[in-house]
Amino acid sequence: MATGPGLESLVDQTISVITNDGRNIVGILKGFDQATNIILDESHERVYSTKEGVQLLVLGLYIIRGDNISVIGELDEELDAHLDLSNLRAHPLKAVIH
Amino acid sequence: MLFFSYFKDLVGREVTVELKNDLAIRGTLHSVDQYLNIKLENTRVVDQDKYPHMLSVRNCFIRGSVVRYVQLPPDGVDVDLLHDATRREARGG
């Protein structure tokens, strides 16, 4: 399955992870395996709410178990720099229901 | 392996993937693997006002286990081909 959607191309890049419980964690991808377990460095969580802008929680070095991952997005640094997070309001994402 | 092969034939086409958290992501199918993990390019979330969580993401990897639906292009199914492949699979070959 050499042509599959591996995460090799994302290593050492900033990625945005959406977890099954609806959290959004942004960090630098340092490692991954077959089960989509990932290691994130310099990570932070972006907490969405309708009452105030997006809050950033510093997490540091993190391992996320693959079972708990929904989406891994390649963060476009330029697009991200133009986001006004402090004024962005939204409901938190829903949890995954299997 | 049937669906794996089927999705491989759809690479390069525009699809919408609806997830089990109600998020729907549209993009060009880049690749798929044995777990039906999906990689999309030029992605946009279908309802960006409601879901601004991926505004700065243009390429993404979606874990196969959280996919609820994949909406295909209207001409993305060759029914005869799929019938044949299904029968072959059912025969165990």
N, CA and C atoms of all chains as a GROMACS GRO file, in nm:
protein
  573
    1MET      N    1   0.085  -0.121   0.000
    1MET     CA    2   0.000   0.000   0.000
    1MET      C    3   0.089   0.125   0.000
    2ALA      N    4   0.194   0.121  -0.076
    2ALA     CA    5   0.290   0.231  -0.073
    2ALA      C    6   0.229   0.363  -0.120
    3THR      N    7   0.122   0.355  -0.197
    3THR     CA    8   0.065   0.479  -0.252
    3THR      C    9  -0.045   0.536  -0.162
    4GLY      N   10  -0.067   0.475  -0.047
    4GLY     CA   11  -0.176   0.519   0.041
    4GLY      C   12  -0.152   0.657   0.099
    5PRO      N   13  -0.254   0.709   0.168
    5PRO     CA   14  -0.244   0.844   0.222
    5PRO      C   15  -0.162   0.847   0.350
    6GLY      N   16  -0.033   0.819   0.340
    6GLY     CA   17   0.051   0.823   0.458
    6GLY      C   18   0.068   0.964   0.510
    7LEU      N   19   0.130   0.974   0.627
    7LEU     CA   20   0.150   1.106   0.687
    7LEU      C   21   0.295   1.152   0.670
    8GLU      N   22   0.374   1.077   0.591
    8GLU     CA   23   0.516   1.110   0.572
    8GLU      C   24   0.534   1.256   0.531
    9SER      N   25   0.449   1.300   0.438
    9SER     CA   26   0.465   1.434   0.382
    9SER      C   27   0.438   1.543   0.485
   10LEU      N   28   0.376   1.504   0.599
   10LEU     CA   29   0.340   1.606   0.698
   10LEU      C   30   0.440   1.616   0.813
   11VAL      N   31   0.538   1.524   0.814
   11VAL     CA   32   0.634   1.524   0.925
   11VAL      C   33   0.711   1.656   0.927
   12ASP      N   34   0.727   1.711   1.047
   12ASP     CA   35   0.793   1.840   1.071
   12ASP      C   36   0.712   1.959   1.021
   13GLN      N   37   0.588   1.933   0.982
   13GLN     CA   38   0.500   2.043   0.942
   13GLN      C   39   0.399   2.068   1.054
   14THR      N   40   0.342   2.188   1.052
   14THR     CA   41   0.237   2.218   1.149
   14THR      C   42   0.105   2.157   1.101
   15ILE      N   43   0.043   2.080   1.189
   15ILE     CA   44  -0.084   2.019   1.152
   15ILE      C   45  -0.193   2.055   1.254
   16SER      N   46  -0.315   2.042   1.208
   16SER     CA   47  -0.431   2.070   1.292
   16SER      C   48  -0.510   1.940   1.305
   17VAL      N   49  -0.521   1.891   1.427
   17VAL     CA   50  -0.585   1.762   1.449
   17VAL      C   51  -0.723   1.783   1.511
   18ILE      N   52  -0.823   1.716   1.457
   18ILE     CA   53  -0.955   1.715   1.520
   18ILE      C   54  -0.974   1.578   1.582
   19THR      N   55  -1.002   1.576   1.712
   19THR     CA   56  -1.014   1.448   1.781
   19THR      C   57  -1.161   1.405   1.784
   20ASN      N   58  -1.181   1.280   1.822
   20ASN     CA   59  -1.316   1.225   1.825
   20ASN      C   60  -1.407   1.295   1.926
   21ASP      N   61  -1.346   1.356   2.029
   21ASP     CA   62  -1.430   1.427   2.126
   21ASP      C   63  -1.444   1.574   2.089
   22GLY      N   64  -1.404   1.611   1.968
   22GLY     CA   65  -1.432   1.744   1.915
   22GLY      C   66  -1.326   1.848   1.947
   23ARG      N   67  -1.214   1.806   2.001
   23ARG     CA   68  -1.108   1.903   2.028
   23ARG      C   69  -1.025   1.932   1.905
   24ASN      N   70  -0.964   2.049   1.902
   24ASN     CA   71  -0.878   2.088   1.791
   24ASN      C   72  -0.739   2.118   1.848
   25ILE      N   73  -0.643   2.034   1.810
   25ILE     CA   74  -0.507   2.049   1.862
   25ILE      C   75  -0.412   2.078   1.746
   26VAL      N   76  -0.332   2.184   1.761
   26VAL     CA   77  -0.239   2.225   1.657
   26VAL      C   78  -0.096   2.205   1.707
   27GLY      N   79  -0.012   2.144   1.624
   27GLY     CA   80   0.126   2.122   1.665
   27GLY      C   81   0.209   2.074   1.548
   28ILE      N   82   0.336   2.047   1.576
   28ILE     CA   83   0.427   2.000   1.471
   28ILE      C   84   0.433   1.848   1.475
   29LEU      N   85   0.404   1.784   1.362
   29LEU     CA   86   0.404   1.638   1.358
   29LEU      C   87   0.546   1.586   1.364
   30LYS      N   88   0.574   1.504   1.467
   30LYS     CA   89   0.710   1.450   1.483
   30LYS      C   90   0.716   1.302   1.448
   31GLY      N   91   0.604   1.233   1.462
   31GLY     CA   92   0.605   1.090   1.431
   31GLY      C   93   0.464   1.035   1.422
   32PHE      N   94   0.453   0.918   1.359
   32PHE     CA   95   0.322   0.853   1.346
   32PHE      C   96   0.346   0.705   1.319
   33ASP      N   97   0.240   0.626   1.328
   33ASP     CA   98   0.252   0.485   1.292
   33ASP      C   99   0.129   0.439   1.214
   34GLN      N  100   0.124   0.310   1.190
   34GLN     CA  101   0.017   0.247   1.111
   34GLN      C  102  -0.122   0.278   1.165
   35ALA      N  103  -0.132   0.287   1.299
   35ALA     CA  104  -0.263   0.304   1.362
   35ALA      C  105  -0.300   0.452   1.376
   36THR      N  106  -0.223   0.539   1.307
   36THR     CA  107  -0.244   0.684   1.315
   36THR      C  108  -0.216   0.741   1.453
   37ASN      N  109  -0.147   0.665   1.540
   37ASN     CA  110  -0.098   0.728   1.663
   37ASN      C  111   0.000   0.836   1.618
   38ILE      N  112  -0.005   0.954   1.681
   38ILE     CA  113   0.086   1.060   1.638
   38ILE      C  114   0.156   1.127   1.757
   39ILE      N  115   0.274   1.180   1.728
   39ILE     CA  116   0.348   1.259   1.826
   39ILE      C  117   0.349   1.403   1.777
   40LEU      N  118   0.304   1.494   1.863
   40LEU     CA  119   0.301   1.635   1.828
   40LEU      C  120   0.395   1.711   1.920
   41ASP      N  121   0.471   1.803   1.862
   41ASP     CA  122   0.558   1.887   1.943
   41ASP      C  123   0.506   2.030   1.941
   42GLU      N  124   0.538   2.103   2.046
   42GLU     CA  125   0.496   2.244   2.059
   42GLU      C  126   0.348   2.260   2.031
   43SER      N  127   0.267   2.171   2.087
   43SER     CA  128   0.126   2.173   2.052
   43SER      C  129   0.045   2.265   2.143
   44HIS      N  130  -0.066   2.310   2.089
   44HIS     CA  131  -0.163   2.384   2.170
   44HIS      C  132  -0.303   2.346   2.125
   45GLU      N  133  -0.397   2.361   2.219
   45GLU     CA  134  -0.537   2.335   2.185
   45GLU      C  135  -0.606   2.466   2.153
   46ARG      N  136  -0.692   2.466   2.054
   46ARG     CA  137  -0.774   2.583   2.024
   46ARG      C  138  -0.916   2.553   2.071
   47VAL      N  139  -0.957   2.630   2.171
   47VAL     CA  140  -1.088   2.605   2.230
   47VAL      C  141  -1.190   2.702   2.173
   48TYR      N  142  -1.289   2.648   2.103
   48TYR     CA  143  -1.392   2.731   2.040
   48TYR      C  144  -1.510   2.748   2.134
   49SER      N  145  -1.564   2.869   2.137
   49SER     CA  146  -1.687   2.891   2.213
   49SER      C  147  -1.764   3.005   2.149
   50THR      N  148  -1.892   3.014   2.181
   50THR     CA  149  -1.974   3.121   2.124
   50THR      C  150  -1.969   3.246   2.210
   51LYS      N  151  -1.918   3.233   2.333
   51LYS     CA  152  -1.918   3.346   2.426
   51LYS      C  153  -1.800   3.438   2.405
   52GLU      N  154  -1.686   3.380   2.368
   52GLU     CA  155  -1.566   3.461   2.346
   52GLU      C  156  -1.486   3.402   2.231
   53GLY      N  157  -1.380   3.472   2.192
   53GLY     CA  158  -1.298   3.424   2.081
   53GLY      C  159  -1.229   3.293   2.115
   54VAL      N  160  -1.151   3.244   2.019
   54VAL     CA  161  -1.083   3.116   2.039
   54VAL      C  162  -0.975   3.131   2.146
   55GLN      N  163  -0.974   3.038   2.243
   55GLN     CA  164  -0.872   3.039   2.347
   55GLN      C  165  -0.763   2.939   2.313
   56LEU      N  166  -0.639   2.975   2.341
   56LEU     CA  167  -0.528   2.884   2.316
   56LEU      C  168  -0.477   2.826   2.448
   57LEU      N  169  -0.468   2.695   2.453
   57LEU     CA  170  -0.414   2.627   2.570
   57LEU      C  171  -0.285   2.559   2.530
   58VAL      N  172  -0.176   2.594   2.596
   58VAL     CA  173  -0.048   2.533   2.560
   58VAL      C  174  -0.042   2.391   2.616
   59LEU      N  175  -0.004   2.295   2.531
   59LEU     CA  176   0.002   2.154   2.572
   59LEU      C  177   0.144   2.099   2.568
   60GLY      N  178   0.227   2.152   2.478
   60GLY     CA  179   0.365   2.102   2.468
   60GLY      C  180   0.375   1.976   2.386
   61LEU      N  181   0.458   1.882   2.434
   61LEU     CA  182   0.478   1.755   2.361
   61LEU      C  183   0.362   1.660   2.393
   62TYR      N  184   0.301   1.607   2.290
   62TYR     CA  185   0.177   1.530   2.308
   62TYR      C  186   0.178   1.406   2.221
   63ILE      N  187   0.123   1.299   2.275
   63ILE     CA  188   0.096   1.181   2.192
   63ILE      C  189  -0.055   1.165   2.186
   64ILE      N  190  -0.108   1.148   2.066
   64ILE     CA  191  -0.252   1.124   2.053
   64ILE      C  192  -0.271   0.984   1.995
   65ARG      N  193  -0.352   0.906   2.063
   65ARG     CA  194  -0.378   0.771   2.015
   65ARG      C  195  -0.466   0.776   1.890
   66GLY      N  196  -0.431   0.693   1.793
   66GLY     CA  197  -0.500   0.696   1.663
   66GLY      C  198  -0.650   0.677   1.672
   67ASP      N  199  -0.693   0.590   1.763
   67ASP     CA  200  -0.836   0.565   1.785
   67ASP      C  201  -0.916   0.693   1.803
   68ASN      N  202  -0.848   0.793   1.859
   68ASN     CA  203  -0.916   0.914   1.902
   68ASN      C  204  -0.903   1.027   1.801
   69ILE      N  205  -0.852   0.996   1.681
   69ILE     CA  206  -0.830   1.100   1.580
   69ILE      C  207  -0.934   1.095   1.469
   70SER      N  208  -0.990   1.211   1.434
   70SER     CA  209  -1.084   1.217   1.322
   70SER      C  210  -1.015   1.268   1.197
   71VAL      N  211  -0.959   1.389   1.206
   71VAL     CA  212  -0.901   1.453   1.089
   71VAL      C  213  -0.764   1.510   1.122
   72ILE      N  214  -0.670   1.494   1.030
   72ILE     CA  215  -0.540   1.560   1.041
   72ILE      C  216  -0.528   1.654   0.923
   73GLY      N  217  -0.522   1.782   0.949
   73GLY     CA  218  -0.515   1.879   0.840
   73GLY      C  219  -0.378   1.943   0.835
   74GLU      N  220  -0.329   1.964   0.713
   74GLU     CA  221  -0.203   2.038   0.695
   74GLU      C  222  -0.236   2.186   0.712
   75LEU      N  223  -0.174   2.249   0.812
   75LEU     CA  224  -0.206   2.389   0.841
   75LEU      C  225  -0.131   2.481   0.744
   76ASP      N  226  -0.204   2.558   0.667
   76ASP     CA  227  -0.142   2.655   0.577
   76ASP      C  228  -0.105   2.778   0.660
   77GLU      N  229   0.027   2.796   0.683
   77GLU     CA  230   0.073   2.899   0.778
   77GLU      C  231   0.025   3.038   0.737
   78GLU      N  232   0.023   3.062   0.606
   78GLU     CA  233  -0.016   3.195   0.560
   78GLU      C  234  -0.165   3.220   0.587
   79LEU      N  235  -0.249   3.121   0.554
   79LEU     CA  236  -0.392   3.135   0.582
   79LEU      C  237  -0.413   3.151   0.732
   80ASP      N  238  -0.337   3.073   0.810
   80ASP     CA  239  -0.355   3.075   0.953
   80ASP      C  240  -0.316   3.210   1.013
   81ALA      N  241  -0.211   3.272   0.956
   81ALA     CA  242  -0.166   3.402   1.006
   81ALA      C  243  -0.273   3.510   0.985
   82HIS      N  244  -0.357   3.489   0.883
   82HIS     CA  245  -0.461   3.588   0.855
   82HIS      C  246  -0.590   3.565   0.934
   83LEU      N  247  -0.593   3.454   1.009
   83LEU     CA  248  -0.712   3.428   1.091
   83LEU      C  249  -0.710   3.517   1.214
   84ASP      N  250  -0.824   3.577   1.243
   84ASP     CA  251  -0.835   3.657   1.365
   84ASP      C  252  -0.902   3.570   1.471
   85LEU      N  253  -0.819   3.486   1.535
   85LEU     CA  254  -0.874   3.387   1.628
   85LEU      C  255  -0.947   3.450   1.745
   86SER      N  256  -0.896   3.568   1.789
   86SER     CA  257  -0.958   3.627   1.909
   86SER      C  258  -1.100   3.675   1.883
   87ASN      N  259  -1.135   3.688   1.753
   87ASN     CA  260  -1.272   3.730   1.721
   87ASN      C  261  -1.353   3.620   1.654
   88LEU      N  262  -1.297   3.500   1.651
   88LEU     CA  263  -1.366   3.388   1.586
   88LEU      C  264  -1.450   3.314   1.688
   89ARG      N  265  -1.579   3.311   1.664
   89ARG     CA  266  -1.669   3.243   1.758
   89ARG      C  267  -1.741   3.130   1.686
   90ALA      N  268  -1.750   3.019   1.753
   90ALA     CA  269  -1.823   2.906   1.695
   90ALA      C  270  -1.852   2.805   1.805
   91HIS      N  271  -1.955   2.724   1.780
   91HIS     CA  272  -1.979   2.614   1.872
   91HIS      C  273  -1.862   2.518   1.863
   92PRO      N  274  -1.825   2.453   1.974
   92PRO     CA  275  -1.723   2.349   1.965
   92PRO      C  276  -1.775   2.239   1.872
   93LEU      N  277  -1.684   2.166   1.809
   93LEU     CA  278  -1.726   2.056   1.723
   93LEU      C  279  -1.791   1.947   1.807
   94LYS      N  280  -1.885   1.879   1.744
   94LYS     CA  281  -1.950   1.769   1.814
   94LYS      C  282  -1.856   1.649   1.824
   95ALA      N  283  -1.882   1.564   1.921
   95ALA     CA  284  -1.805   1.440   1.933
   95ALA      C  285  -1.850   1.344   1.825
   96VAL      N  286  -1.760   1.254   1.789
   96VAL     CA  287  -1.794   1.151   1.692
   96VAL      C  288  -1.887   1.049   1.757
   97ILE      N  289  -1.994   1.014   1.688
   97ILE     CA  290  -2.081   0.906   1.736
   97ILE      C  291  -2.070   0.789   1.639
   98HIS      N  292  -2.011   0.680   1.687
   98HIS     CA  293  -1.990   0.564   1.597
   98HIS      C  294  -2.117   0.482   1.581
   99MET      N  295  -1.148  -0.591  -0.029
   99MET     CA  296  -1.065  -0.508  -0.117
   99MET      C  297  -1.148  -0.433  -0.220
  100LEU      N  298  -1.274  -0.469  -0.232
  100LEU     CA  299  -1.356  -0.410  -0.339
  100LEU      C  300  -1.366  -0.259  -0.327
  101PHE      N  301  -1.396  -0.214  -0.206
  101PHE     CA  302  -1.415  -0.070  -0.190
  101PHE      C  303  -1.283   0.006  -0.198
  102PHE      N  304  -1.176  -0.062  -0.154
  102PHE     CA  305  -1.043  -0.002  -0.168
  102PHE      C  306  -1.014   0.023  -0.317
  103SER      N  307  -1.035  -0.079  -0.399
  103SER     CA  308  -1.013  -0.066  -0.544
  103SER      C  309  -1.106   0.040  -0.601
  104TYR      N  310  -1.230   0.036  -0.555
  104TYR     CA  311  -1.328   0.131  -0.607
  104TYR      C  312  -1.284   0.276  -0.580
  105PHE      N  313  -1.241   0.303  -0.456
  105PHE     CA  314  -1.199   0.439  -0.422
  105PHE      C  315  -1.070   0.478  -0.495
  106LYS      N  316  -0.985   0.378  -0.520
  106LYS     CA  317  -0.862   0.411  -0.594
  106LYS      C  318  -0.895   0.462  -0.734
  107ASP      N  319  -1.001   0.406  -0.793
  107ASP     CA  320  -1.044   0.452  -0.926
  107ASP      C  321  -1.099   0.594  -0.922
  108LEU      N  322  -1.139   0.639  -0.803
  108LEU     CA  323  -1.198   0.772  -0.791
  108LEU      C  324  -1.094   0.882  -0.765
  109VAL      N  325  -0.967   0.841  -0.752
  109VAL     CA  326  -0.862   0.939  -0.722
  109VAL      C  327  -0.862   1.049  -0.829
  110GLY      N  328  -0.852   1.172  -0.783
  110GLY     CA  329  -0.854   1.286  -0.875
  110GLY      C  330  -0.991   1.347  -0.892
  111ARG      N  331  -1.094   1.277  -0.844
  111ARG     CA  332  -1.230   1.328  -0.857
  111ARG      C  333  -1.267   1.410  -0.734
  112GLU      N  334  -1.369   1.493  -0.750
  112GLU     CA  335  -1.417   1.577  -0.641
  112GLU      C  336  -1.522   1.500  -0.560
  113VAL      N  337  -1.498   1.487  -0.428
  113VAL     CA  338  -1.595   1.416  -0.344
  113VAL      C  339  -1.624   1.498  -0.218
  114THR      N  340  -1.735   1.465  -0.154
  114THR     CA  341  -1.766   1.524  -0.024
  114THR      C  342  -1.769   1.412   0.079
  115VAL      N  343  -1.690   1.428   0.184
  115VAL     CA  344  -1.684   1.326   0.287
  115VAL      C  345  -1.758   1.378   0.410
  116GLU      N  346  -1.861   1.306   0.450
  116GLU     CA  347  -1.934   1.345   0.570
  116GLU      C  348  -1.886   1.258   0.685
  117LEU      N  349  -1.849   1.325   0.796
  117LEU     CA  350  -1.792   1.254   0.909
  117LEU      C  351  -1.897   1.224   1.015
  118LYS      N  352  -1.860   1.139   1.108
  118LYS     CA  353  -1.952   1.101   1.215
  118LYS      C  354  -1.968   1.209   1.321
  119ASN      N  355  -1.900   1.325   1.301
  119ASN     CA  356  -1.928   1.438   1.390
  119ASN      C  357  -2.006   1.545   1.315
  120ASP      N  358  -2.067   1.508   1.204
  120ASP     CA  359  -2.154   1.591   1.120
  120ASP      C  360  -2.078   1.690   1.031
  121LEU      N  361  -1.946   1.695   1.046
  121LEU     CA  362  -1.865   1.782   0.961
  121LEU      C  363  -1.865   1.723   0.819
  122ALA      N  364  -1.881   1.808   0.718
  122ALA     CA  365  -1.873   1.760   0.580
  122ALA      C  366  -1.761   1.835   0.509
  123ILE      N  367  -1.668   1.761   0.451
  123ILE     CA  368  -1.551   1.822   0.388
  123ILE      C  369  -1.550   1.785   0.240
  124ARG      N  370  -1.539   1.888   0.156
  124ARG     CA  371  -1.536   1.864   0.012
  124ARG      C  372  -1.394   1.887  -0.039
  125GLY      N  373  -1.350   1.805  -0.131
  125GLY     CA  374  -1.215   1.822  -0.185
  125GLY      C  375  -1.187   1.719  -0.293
  126THR      N  376  -1.068   1.729  -0.350
  126THR     CA  377  -1.026   1.636  -0.454
  126THR      C  378  -0.962   1.514  -0.388
  127LEU      N  379  -1.010   1.396  -0.425
  127LEU     CA  380  -0.956   1.273  -0.365
  127LEU      C  381  -0.812   1.255  -0.409
  128HIS      N  382  -0.720   1.254  -0.311
  128HIS     CA  383  -0.577   1.241  -0.342
  128HIS      C  384  -0.532   1.096  -0.331
  129SER      N  385  -0.575   1.028  -0.224
  129SER     CA  386  -0.538   0.887  -0.209
  129SER      C  387  -0.624   0.820  -0.103
  130VAL      N  388  -0.615   0.689  -0.103
  130VAL     CA  389  -0.693   0.609  -0.008
  130VAL      C  390  -0.607   0.488   0.026
  131ASP      N  391  -0.625   0.432   0.147
  131ASP     CA  392  -0.548   0.312   0.180
  131ASP      C  393  -0.638   0.198   0.226
  132GLN      N  394  -0.576   0.090   0.273
  132GLN     CA  395  -0.651  -0.031   0.307
  132GLN      C  396  -0.753  -0.009   0.418
  133TYR      N  397  -0.730   0.092   0.504
  133TYR     CA  398  -0.826   0.120   0.611
  133TYR      C  399  -0.937   0.214   0.563
  134LEU      N  400  -0.930   0.251   0.435
  134LEU     CA  401  -1.018   0.353   0.377
  134LEU      C  402  -0.997   0.489   0.442
  135ASN      N  403  -0.876   0.511   0.497
  135ASN     CA  404  -0.834   0.646   0.530
  135ASN      C  405  -0.831   0.723   0.398
  136ILE      N  406  -0.865   0.850   0.403
  136ILE     CA  407  -0.878   0.929   0.281
  136ILE      C  408  -0.795   1.055   0.292
  137LYS      N  409  -0.725   1.089   0.186
  137LYS     CA  410  -0.656   1.218   0.181
  137LYS      C  411  -0.724   1.305   0.076
  138LEU      N  412  -0.759   1.427   0.116
  138LEU     CA  413  -0.823   1.521   0.024
  138LEU      C  414  -0.733   1.642   0.003
  139GLU      N  415  -0.740   1.699  -0.117
  139GLU     CA  416  -0.668   1.823  -0.148
  139GLU      C  417  -0.768   1.933  -0.181
  140ASN      N  418  -0.722   2.057  -0.167
  140ASN     CA  419  -0.809   2.174  -0.192
  140ASN      C  420  -0.941   2.162  -0.118
  141THR      N  421  -0.930   2.133   0.011
  141THR     CA  422  -1.051   2.107   0.088
  141THR      C  423  -1.120   2.235   0.132
  142ARG      N  424  -1.249   2.224   0.145
  142ARG     CA  425  -1.326   2.328   0.214
  142ARG      C  426  -1.439   2.258   0.289
  143VAL      N  427  -1.469   2.313   0.406
  143VAL     CA  428  -1.577   2.258   0.486
  143VAL      C  429  -1.708   2.308   0.428
  144VAL      N  430  -1.808   2.222   0.422
  144VAL     CA  431  -1.930   2.257   0.352
  144VAL      C  432  -2.003   2.376   0.416
  145ASP      N  433  -2.015   2.379   0.547
  145ASP     CA  434  -2.078   2.493   0.614
  145ASP      C  435  -1.972   2.567   0.697
  146GLN      N  436  -1.896   2.657   0.628
  146GLN     CA  437  -1.781   2.720   0.694
  146GLN      C  438  -1.820   2.816   0.806
  147ASP      N  439  -1.940   2.875   0.796
  147ASP     CA  440  -1.981   2.969   0.900
  147ASP      C  441  -2.007   2.895   1.031
  148LYS      N  442  -2.065   2.777   1.016
  148LYS     CA  443  -2.095   2.698   1.136
  148LYS      C  444  -1.969   2.626   1.186
  149TYR      N  445  -1.883   2.587   1.091
  149TYR     CA  446  -1.763   2.510   1.127
  149TYR      C  447  -1.636   2.582   1.078
  150PRO      N  448  -1.590   2.686   1.147
  150PRO     CA  449  -1.469   2.758   1.103
  150PRO      C  450  -1.342   2.690   1.152
  151HIS      N  451  -1.354   2.569   1.205
  151HIS     CA  452  -1.240   2.502   1.270
  151HIS      C  453  -1.129   2.463   1.174
  152MET      N  454  -1.160   2.457   1.044
  152MET     CA  455  -1.058   2.414   0.949
  152MET      C  456  -1.033   2.519   0.840
  153LEU      N  457  -1.050   2.645   0.878
  153LEU     CA  458  -1.036   2.753   0.780
  153LEU      C  459  -0.897   2.760   0.719
  154SER      N  460  -0.794   2.724   0.796
  154SER     CA  461  -0.658   2.736   0.741
  154SER      C  462  -0.603   2.600   0.697
  155VAL      N  463  -0.693   2.507   0.669
  155VAL     CA  464  -0.650   2.375   0.620
  155VAL      C  465  -0.691   2.358   0.475
  156ARG      N  466  -0.595   2.324   0.389
  156ARG     CA  467  -0.626   2.304   0.247
  156ARG      C  468  -0.607   2.159   0.203
  157ASN      N  469  -0.529   2.083   0.281
  157ASN     CA  470  -0.510   1.942   0.251
  157ASN      C  471  -0.532   1.865   0.380
  158CYS      N  472  -0.606   1.756   0.374
  158CYS     CA  473  -0.625   1.685   0.499
  158CYS      C  474  -0.634   1.534   0.483
  159PHE      N  475  -0.607   1.470   0.595
  159PHE     CA  476  -0.614   1.324   0.608
  159PHE      C  477  -0.735   1.294   0.695
  160ILE      N  478  -0.823   1.209   0.647
  160ILE     CA  479  -0.942   1.174   0.725
  160ILE      C  480  -0.932   1.027   0.764
  161ARG      N  481  -0.945   0.998   0.892
  161ARG     CA  482  -0.934   0.860   0.936
  161ARG      C  483  -1.058   0.783   0.888
  162GLY      N  484  -1.034   0.666   0.830
  162GLY     CA  485  -1.144   0.588   0.773
  162GLY      C  486  -1.254   0.558   0.874
  163SER      N  487  -1.215   0.543   1.001
  163SER     CA  488  -1.311   0.502   1.104
  163SER      C  489  -1.414   0.610   1.137
  164VAL      N  490  -1.392   0.734   1.094
  164VAL     CA  491  -1.489   0.840   1.128
  164VAL      C  492  -1.572   0.884   1.007
  165VAL      N  493  -1.555   0.812   0.896
  165VAL     CA  494  -1.633   0.849   0.776
  165VAL      C  495  -1.773   0.791   0.784
  166ARG      N  496  -1.874   0.876   0.766
  166ARG     CA  497  -2.011   0.828   0.763
  166ARG      C  498  -2.055   0.805   0.618
  167TYR      N  499  -2.039   0.906   0.533
  167TYR     CA  500  -2.073   0.893   0.392
  167TYR      C  501  -1.962   0.950   0.306
  168VAL      N  502  -1.949   0.900   0.184
  168VAL     CA  503  -1.872   0.968   0.081
  168VAL      C  504  -1.968   0.998  -0.033
  169GLN      N  505  -1.986   1.127  -0.060
  169GLN     CA  506  -2.073   1.165  -0.173
  169GLN      C  507  -1.989   1.168  -0.299
  170LEU      N  508  -2.031   1.090  -0.398
  170LEU     CA  509  -1.952   1.067  -0.518
  170LEU      C  510  -1.998   1.159  -0.630
  171PRO      N  511  -1.910   1.180  -0.728
  171PRO     CA  512  -1.956   1.252  -0.846
  171PRO      C  513  -2.063   1.168  -0.917
  172PRO      N  514  -2.162   1.233  -0.981
  172PRO     CA  515  -2.275   1.161  -1.039
  172PRO      C  516  -2.232   1.051  -1.137
  173ASP      N  517  -2.122   1.075  -1.208
  173ASP     CA  518  -2.079   0.974  -1.305
  173ASP      C  519  -1.964   0.890  -1.249
  174GLY      N  520  -1.955   0.885  -1.117
  174GLY     CA  521  -1.843   0.816  -1.054
  174GLY      C  522  -1.862   0.666  -1.039
  175VAL      N  523  -1.980   0.615  -1.080
  175VAL     CA  524  -2.007   0.473  -1.062
  175VAL      C  525  -2.031   0.408  -1.198
  176ASP      N  526  -1.948   0.309  -1.230
  176ASP     CA  527  -1.976   0.225  -1.347
  176ASP      C  528  -2.045   0.100  -1.294
  177VAL      N  529  -2.177   0.099  -1.303
  177VAL     CA  530  -2.256  -0.004  -1.236
  177VAL      C  531  -2.221  -0.144  -1.287
  178ASP      N  532  -2.203  -0.158  -1.418
  178ASP     CA  533  -2.172  -0.290  -1.474
  178ASP      C  534  -2.041  -0.343  -1.418
  179LEU      N  535  -1.942  -0.253  -1.414
  179LEU     CA  536  -1.810  -0.291  -1.363
  179LEU      C  537  -1.819  -0.333  -1.216
  180LEU      N  538  -1.899  -0.257  -1.140
  180LEU     CA  539  -1.914  -0.283  -0.997
  180LEU      C  540  -1.988  -0.417  -0.976
  181HIS      N  541  -2.090  -0.444  -1.060
  181HIS     CA  542  -2.161  -0.572  -1.054
  181HIS      C  543  -2.064  -0.688  -1.073
  182ASP      N  544  -1.984  -0.679  -1.177
  182ASP     CA  545  -1.888  -0.786  -1.207
  182ASP      C  546  -1.792  -0.806  -1.090
  183ALA      N  547  -1.739  -0.695  -1.040
  183ALA     CA  548  -1.642  -0.703  -0.931
  183ALA      C  549  -1.707  -0.762  -0.806
  184THR      N  550  -1.831  -0.727  -0.782
  184THR     CA  551  -1.902  -0.778  -0.664
  184THR      C  552  -1.921  -0.929  -0.675
  185ARG      N  553  -1.959  -0.974  -0.796
  185ARG     CA  554  -1.978  -1.120  -0.815
  185ARG      C  555  -1.846  -1.193  -0.796
  186ARG      N  556  -1.741  -1.134  -0.851
  186ARG     CA  557  -1.609  -1.197  -0.839
  186ARG      C  558  -1.570  -1.210  -0.692
  187GLU      N  559  -1.595  -1.102  -0.616
  187GLU     CA  560  -1.564  -1.100  -0.473
  187GLU      C  561  -1.645  -1.206  -0.399
  188ALA      N  562  -1.773  -1.218  -0.438
  188ALA     CA  563  -1.863  -1.312  -0.370
  188ALA      C  564  -1.819  -1.456  -0.396
  189ARG      N  565  -1.760  -1.479  -0.513
  189ARG     CA  566  -1.712  -1.614  -0.546
  189ARG      C  567  -1.582  -1.645  -0.474
  190GLY      N  568  -1.526  -1.541  -0.416
  190GLY     CA  569  -1.404  -1.560  -0.339
  190GLY      C  570  -1.279  -1.548  -0.423
  191GLY      N  571  -1.290  -1.493  -0.541
  191GLY     CA  572  -1.173  -1.479  -0.625
  191GLY      C  573  -1.159  -1.337  -0.668
   0.00000   0.00000   0.00000
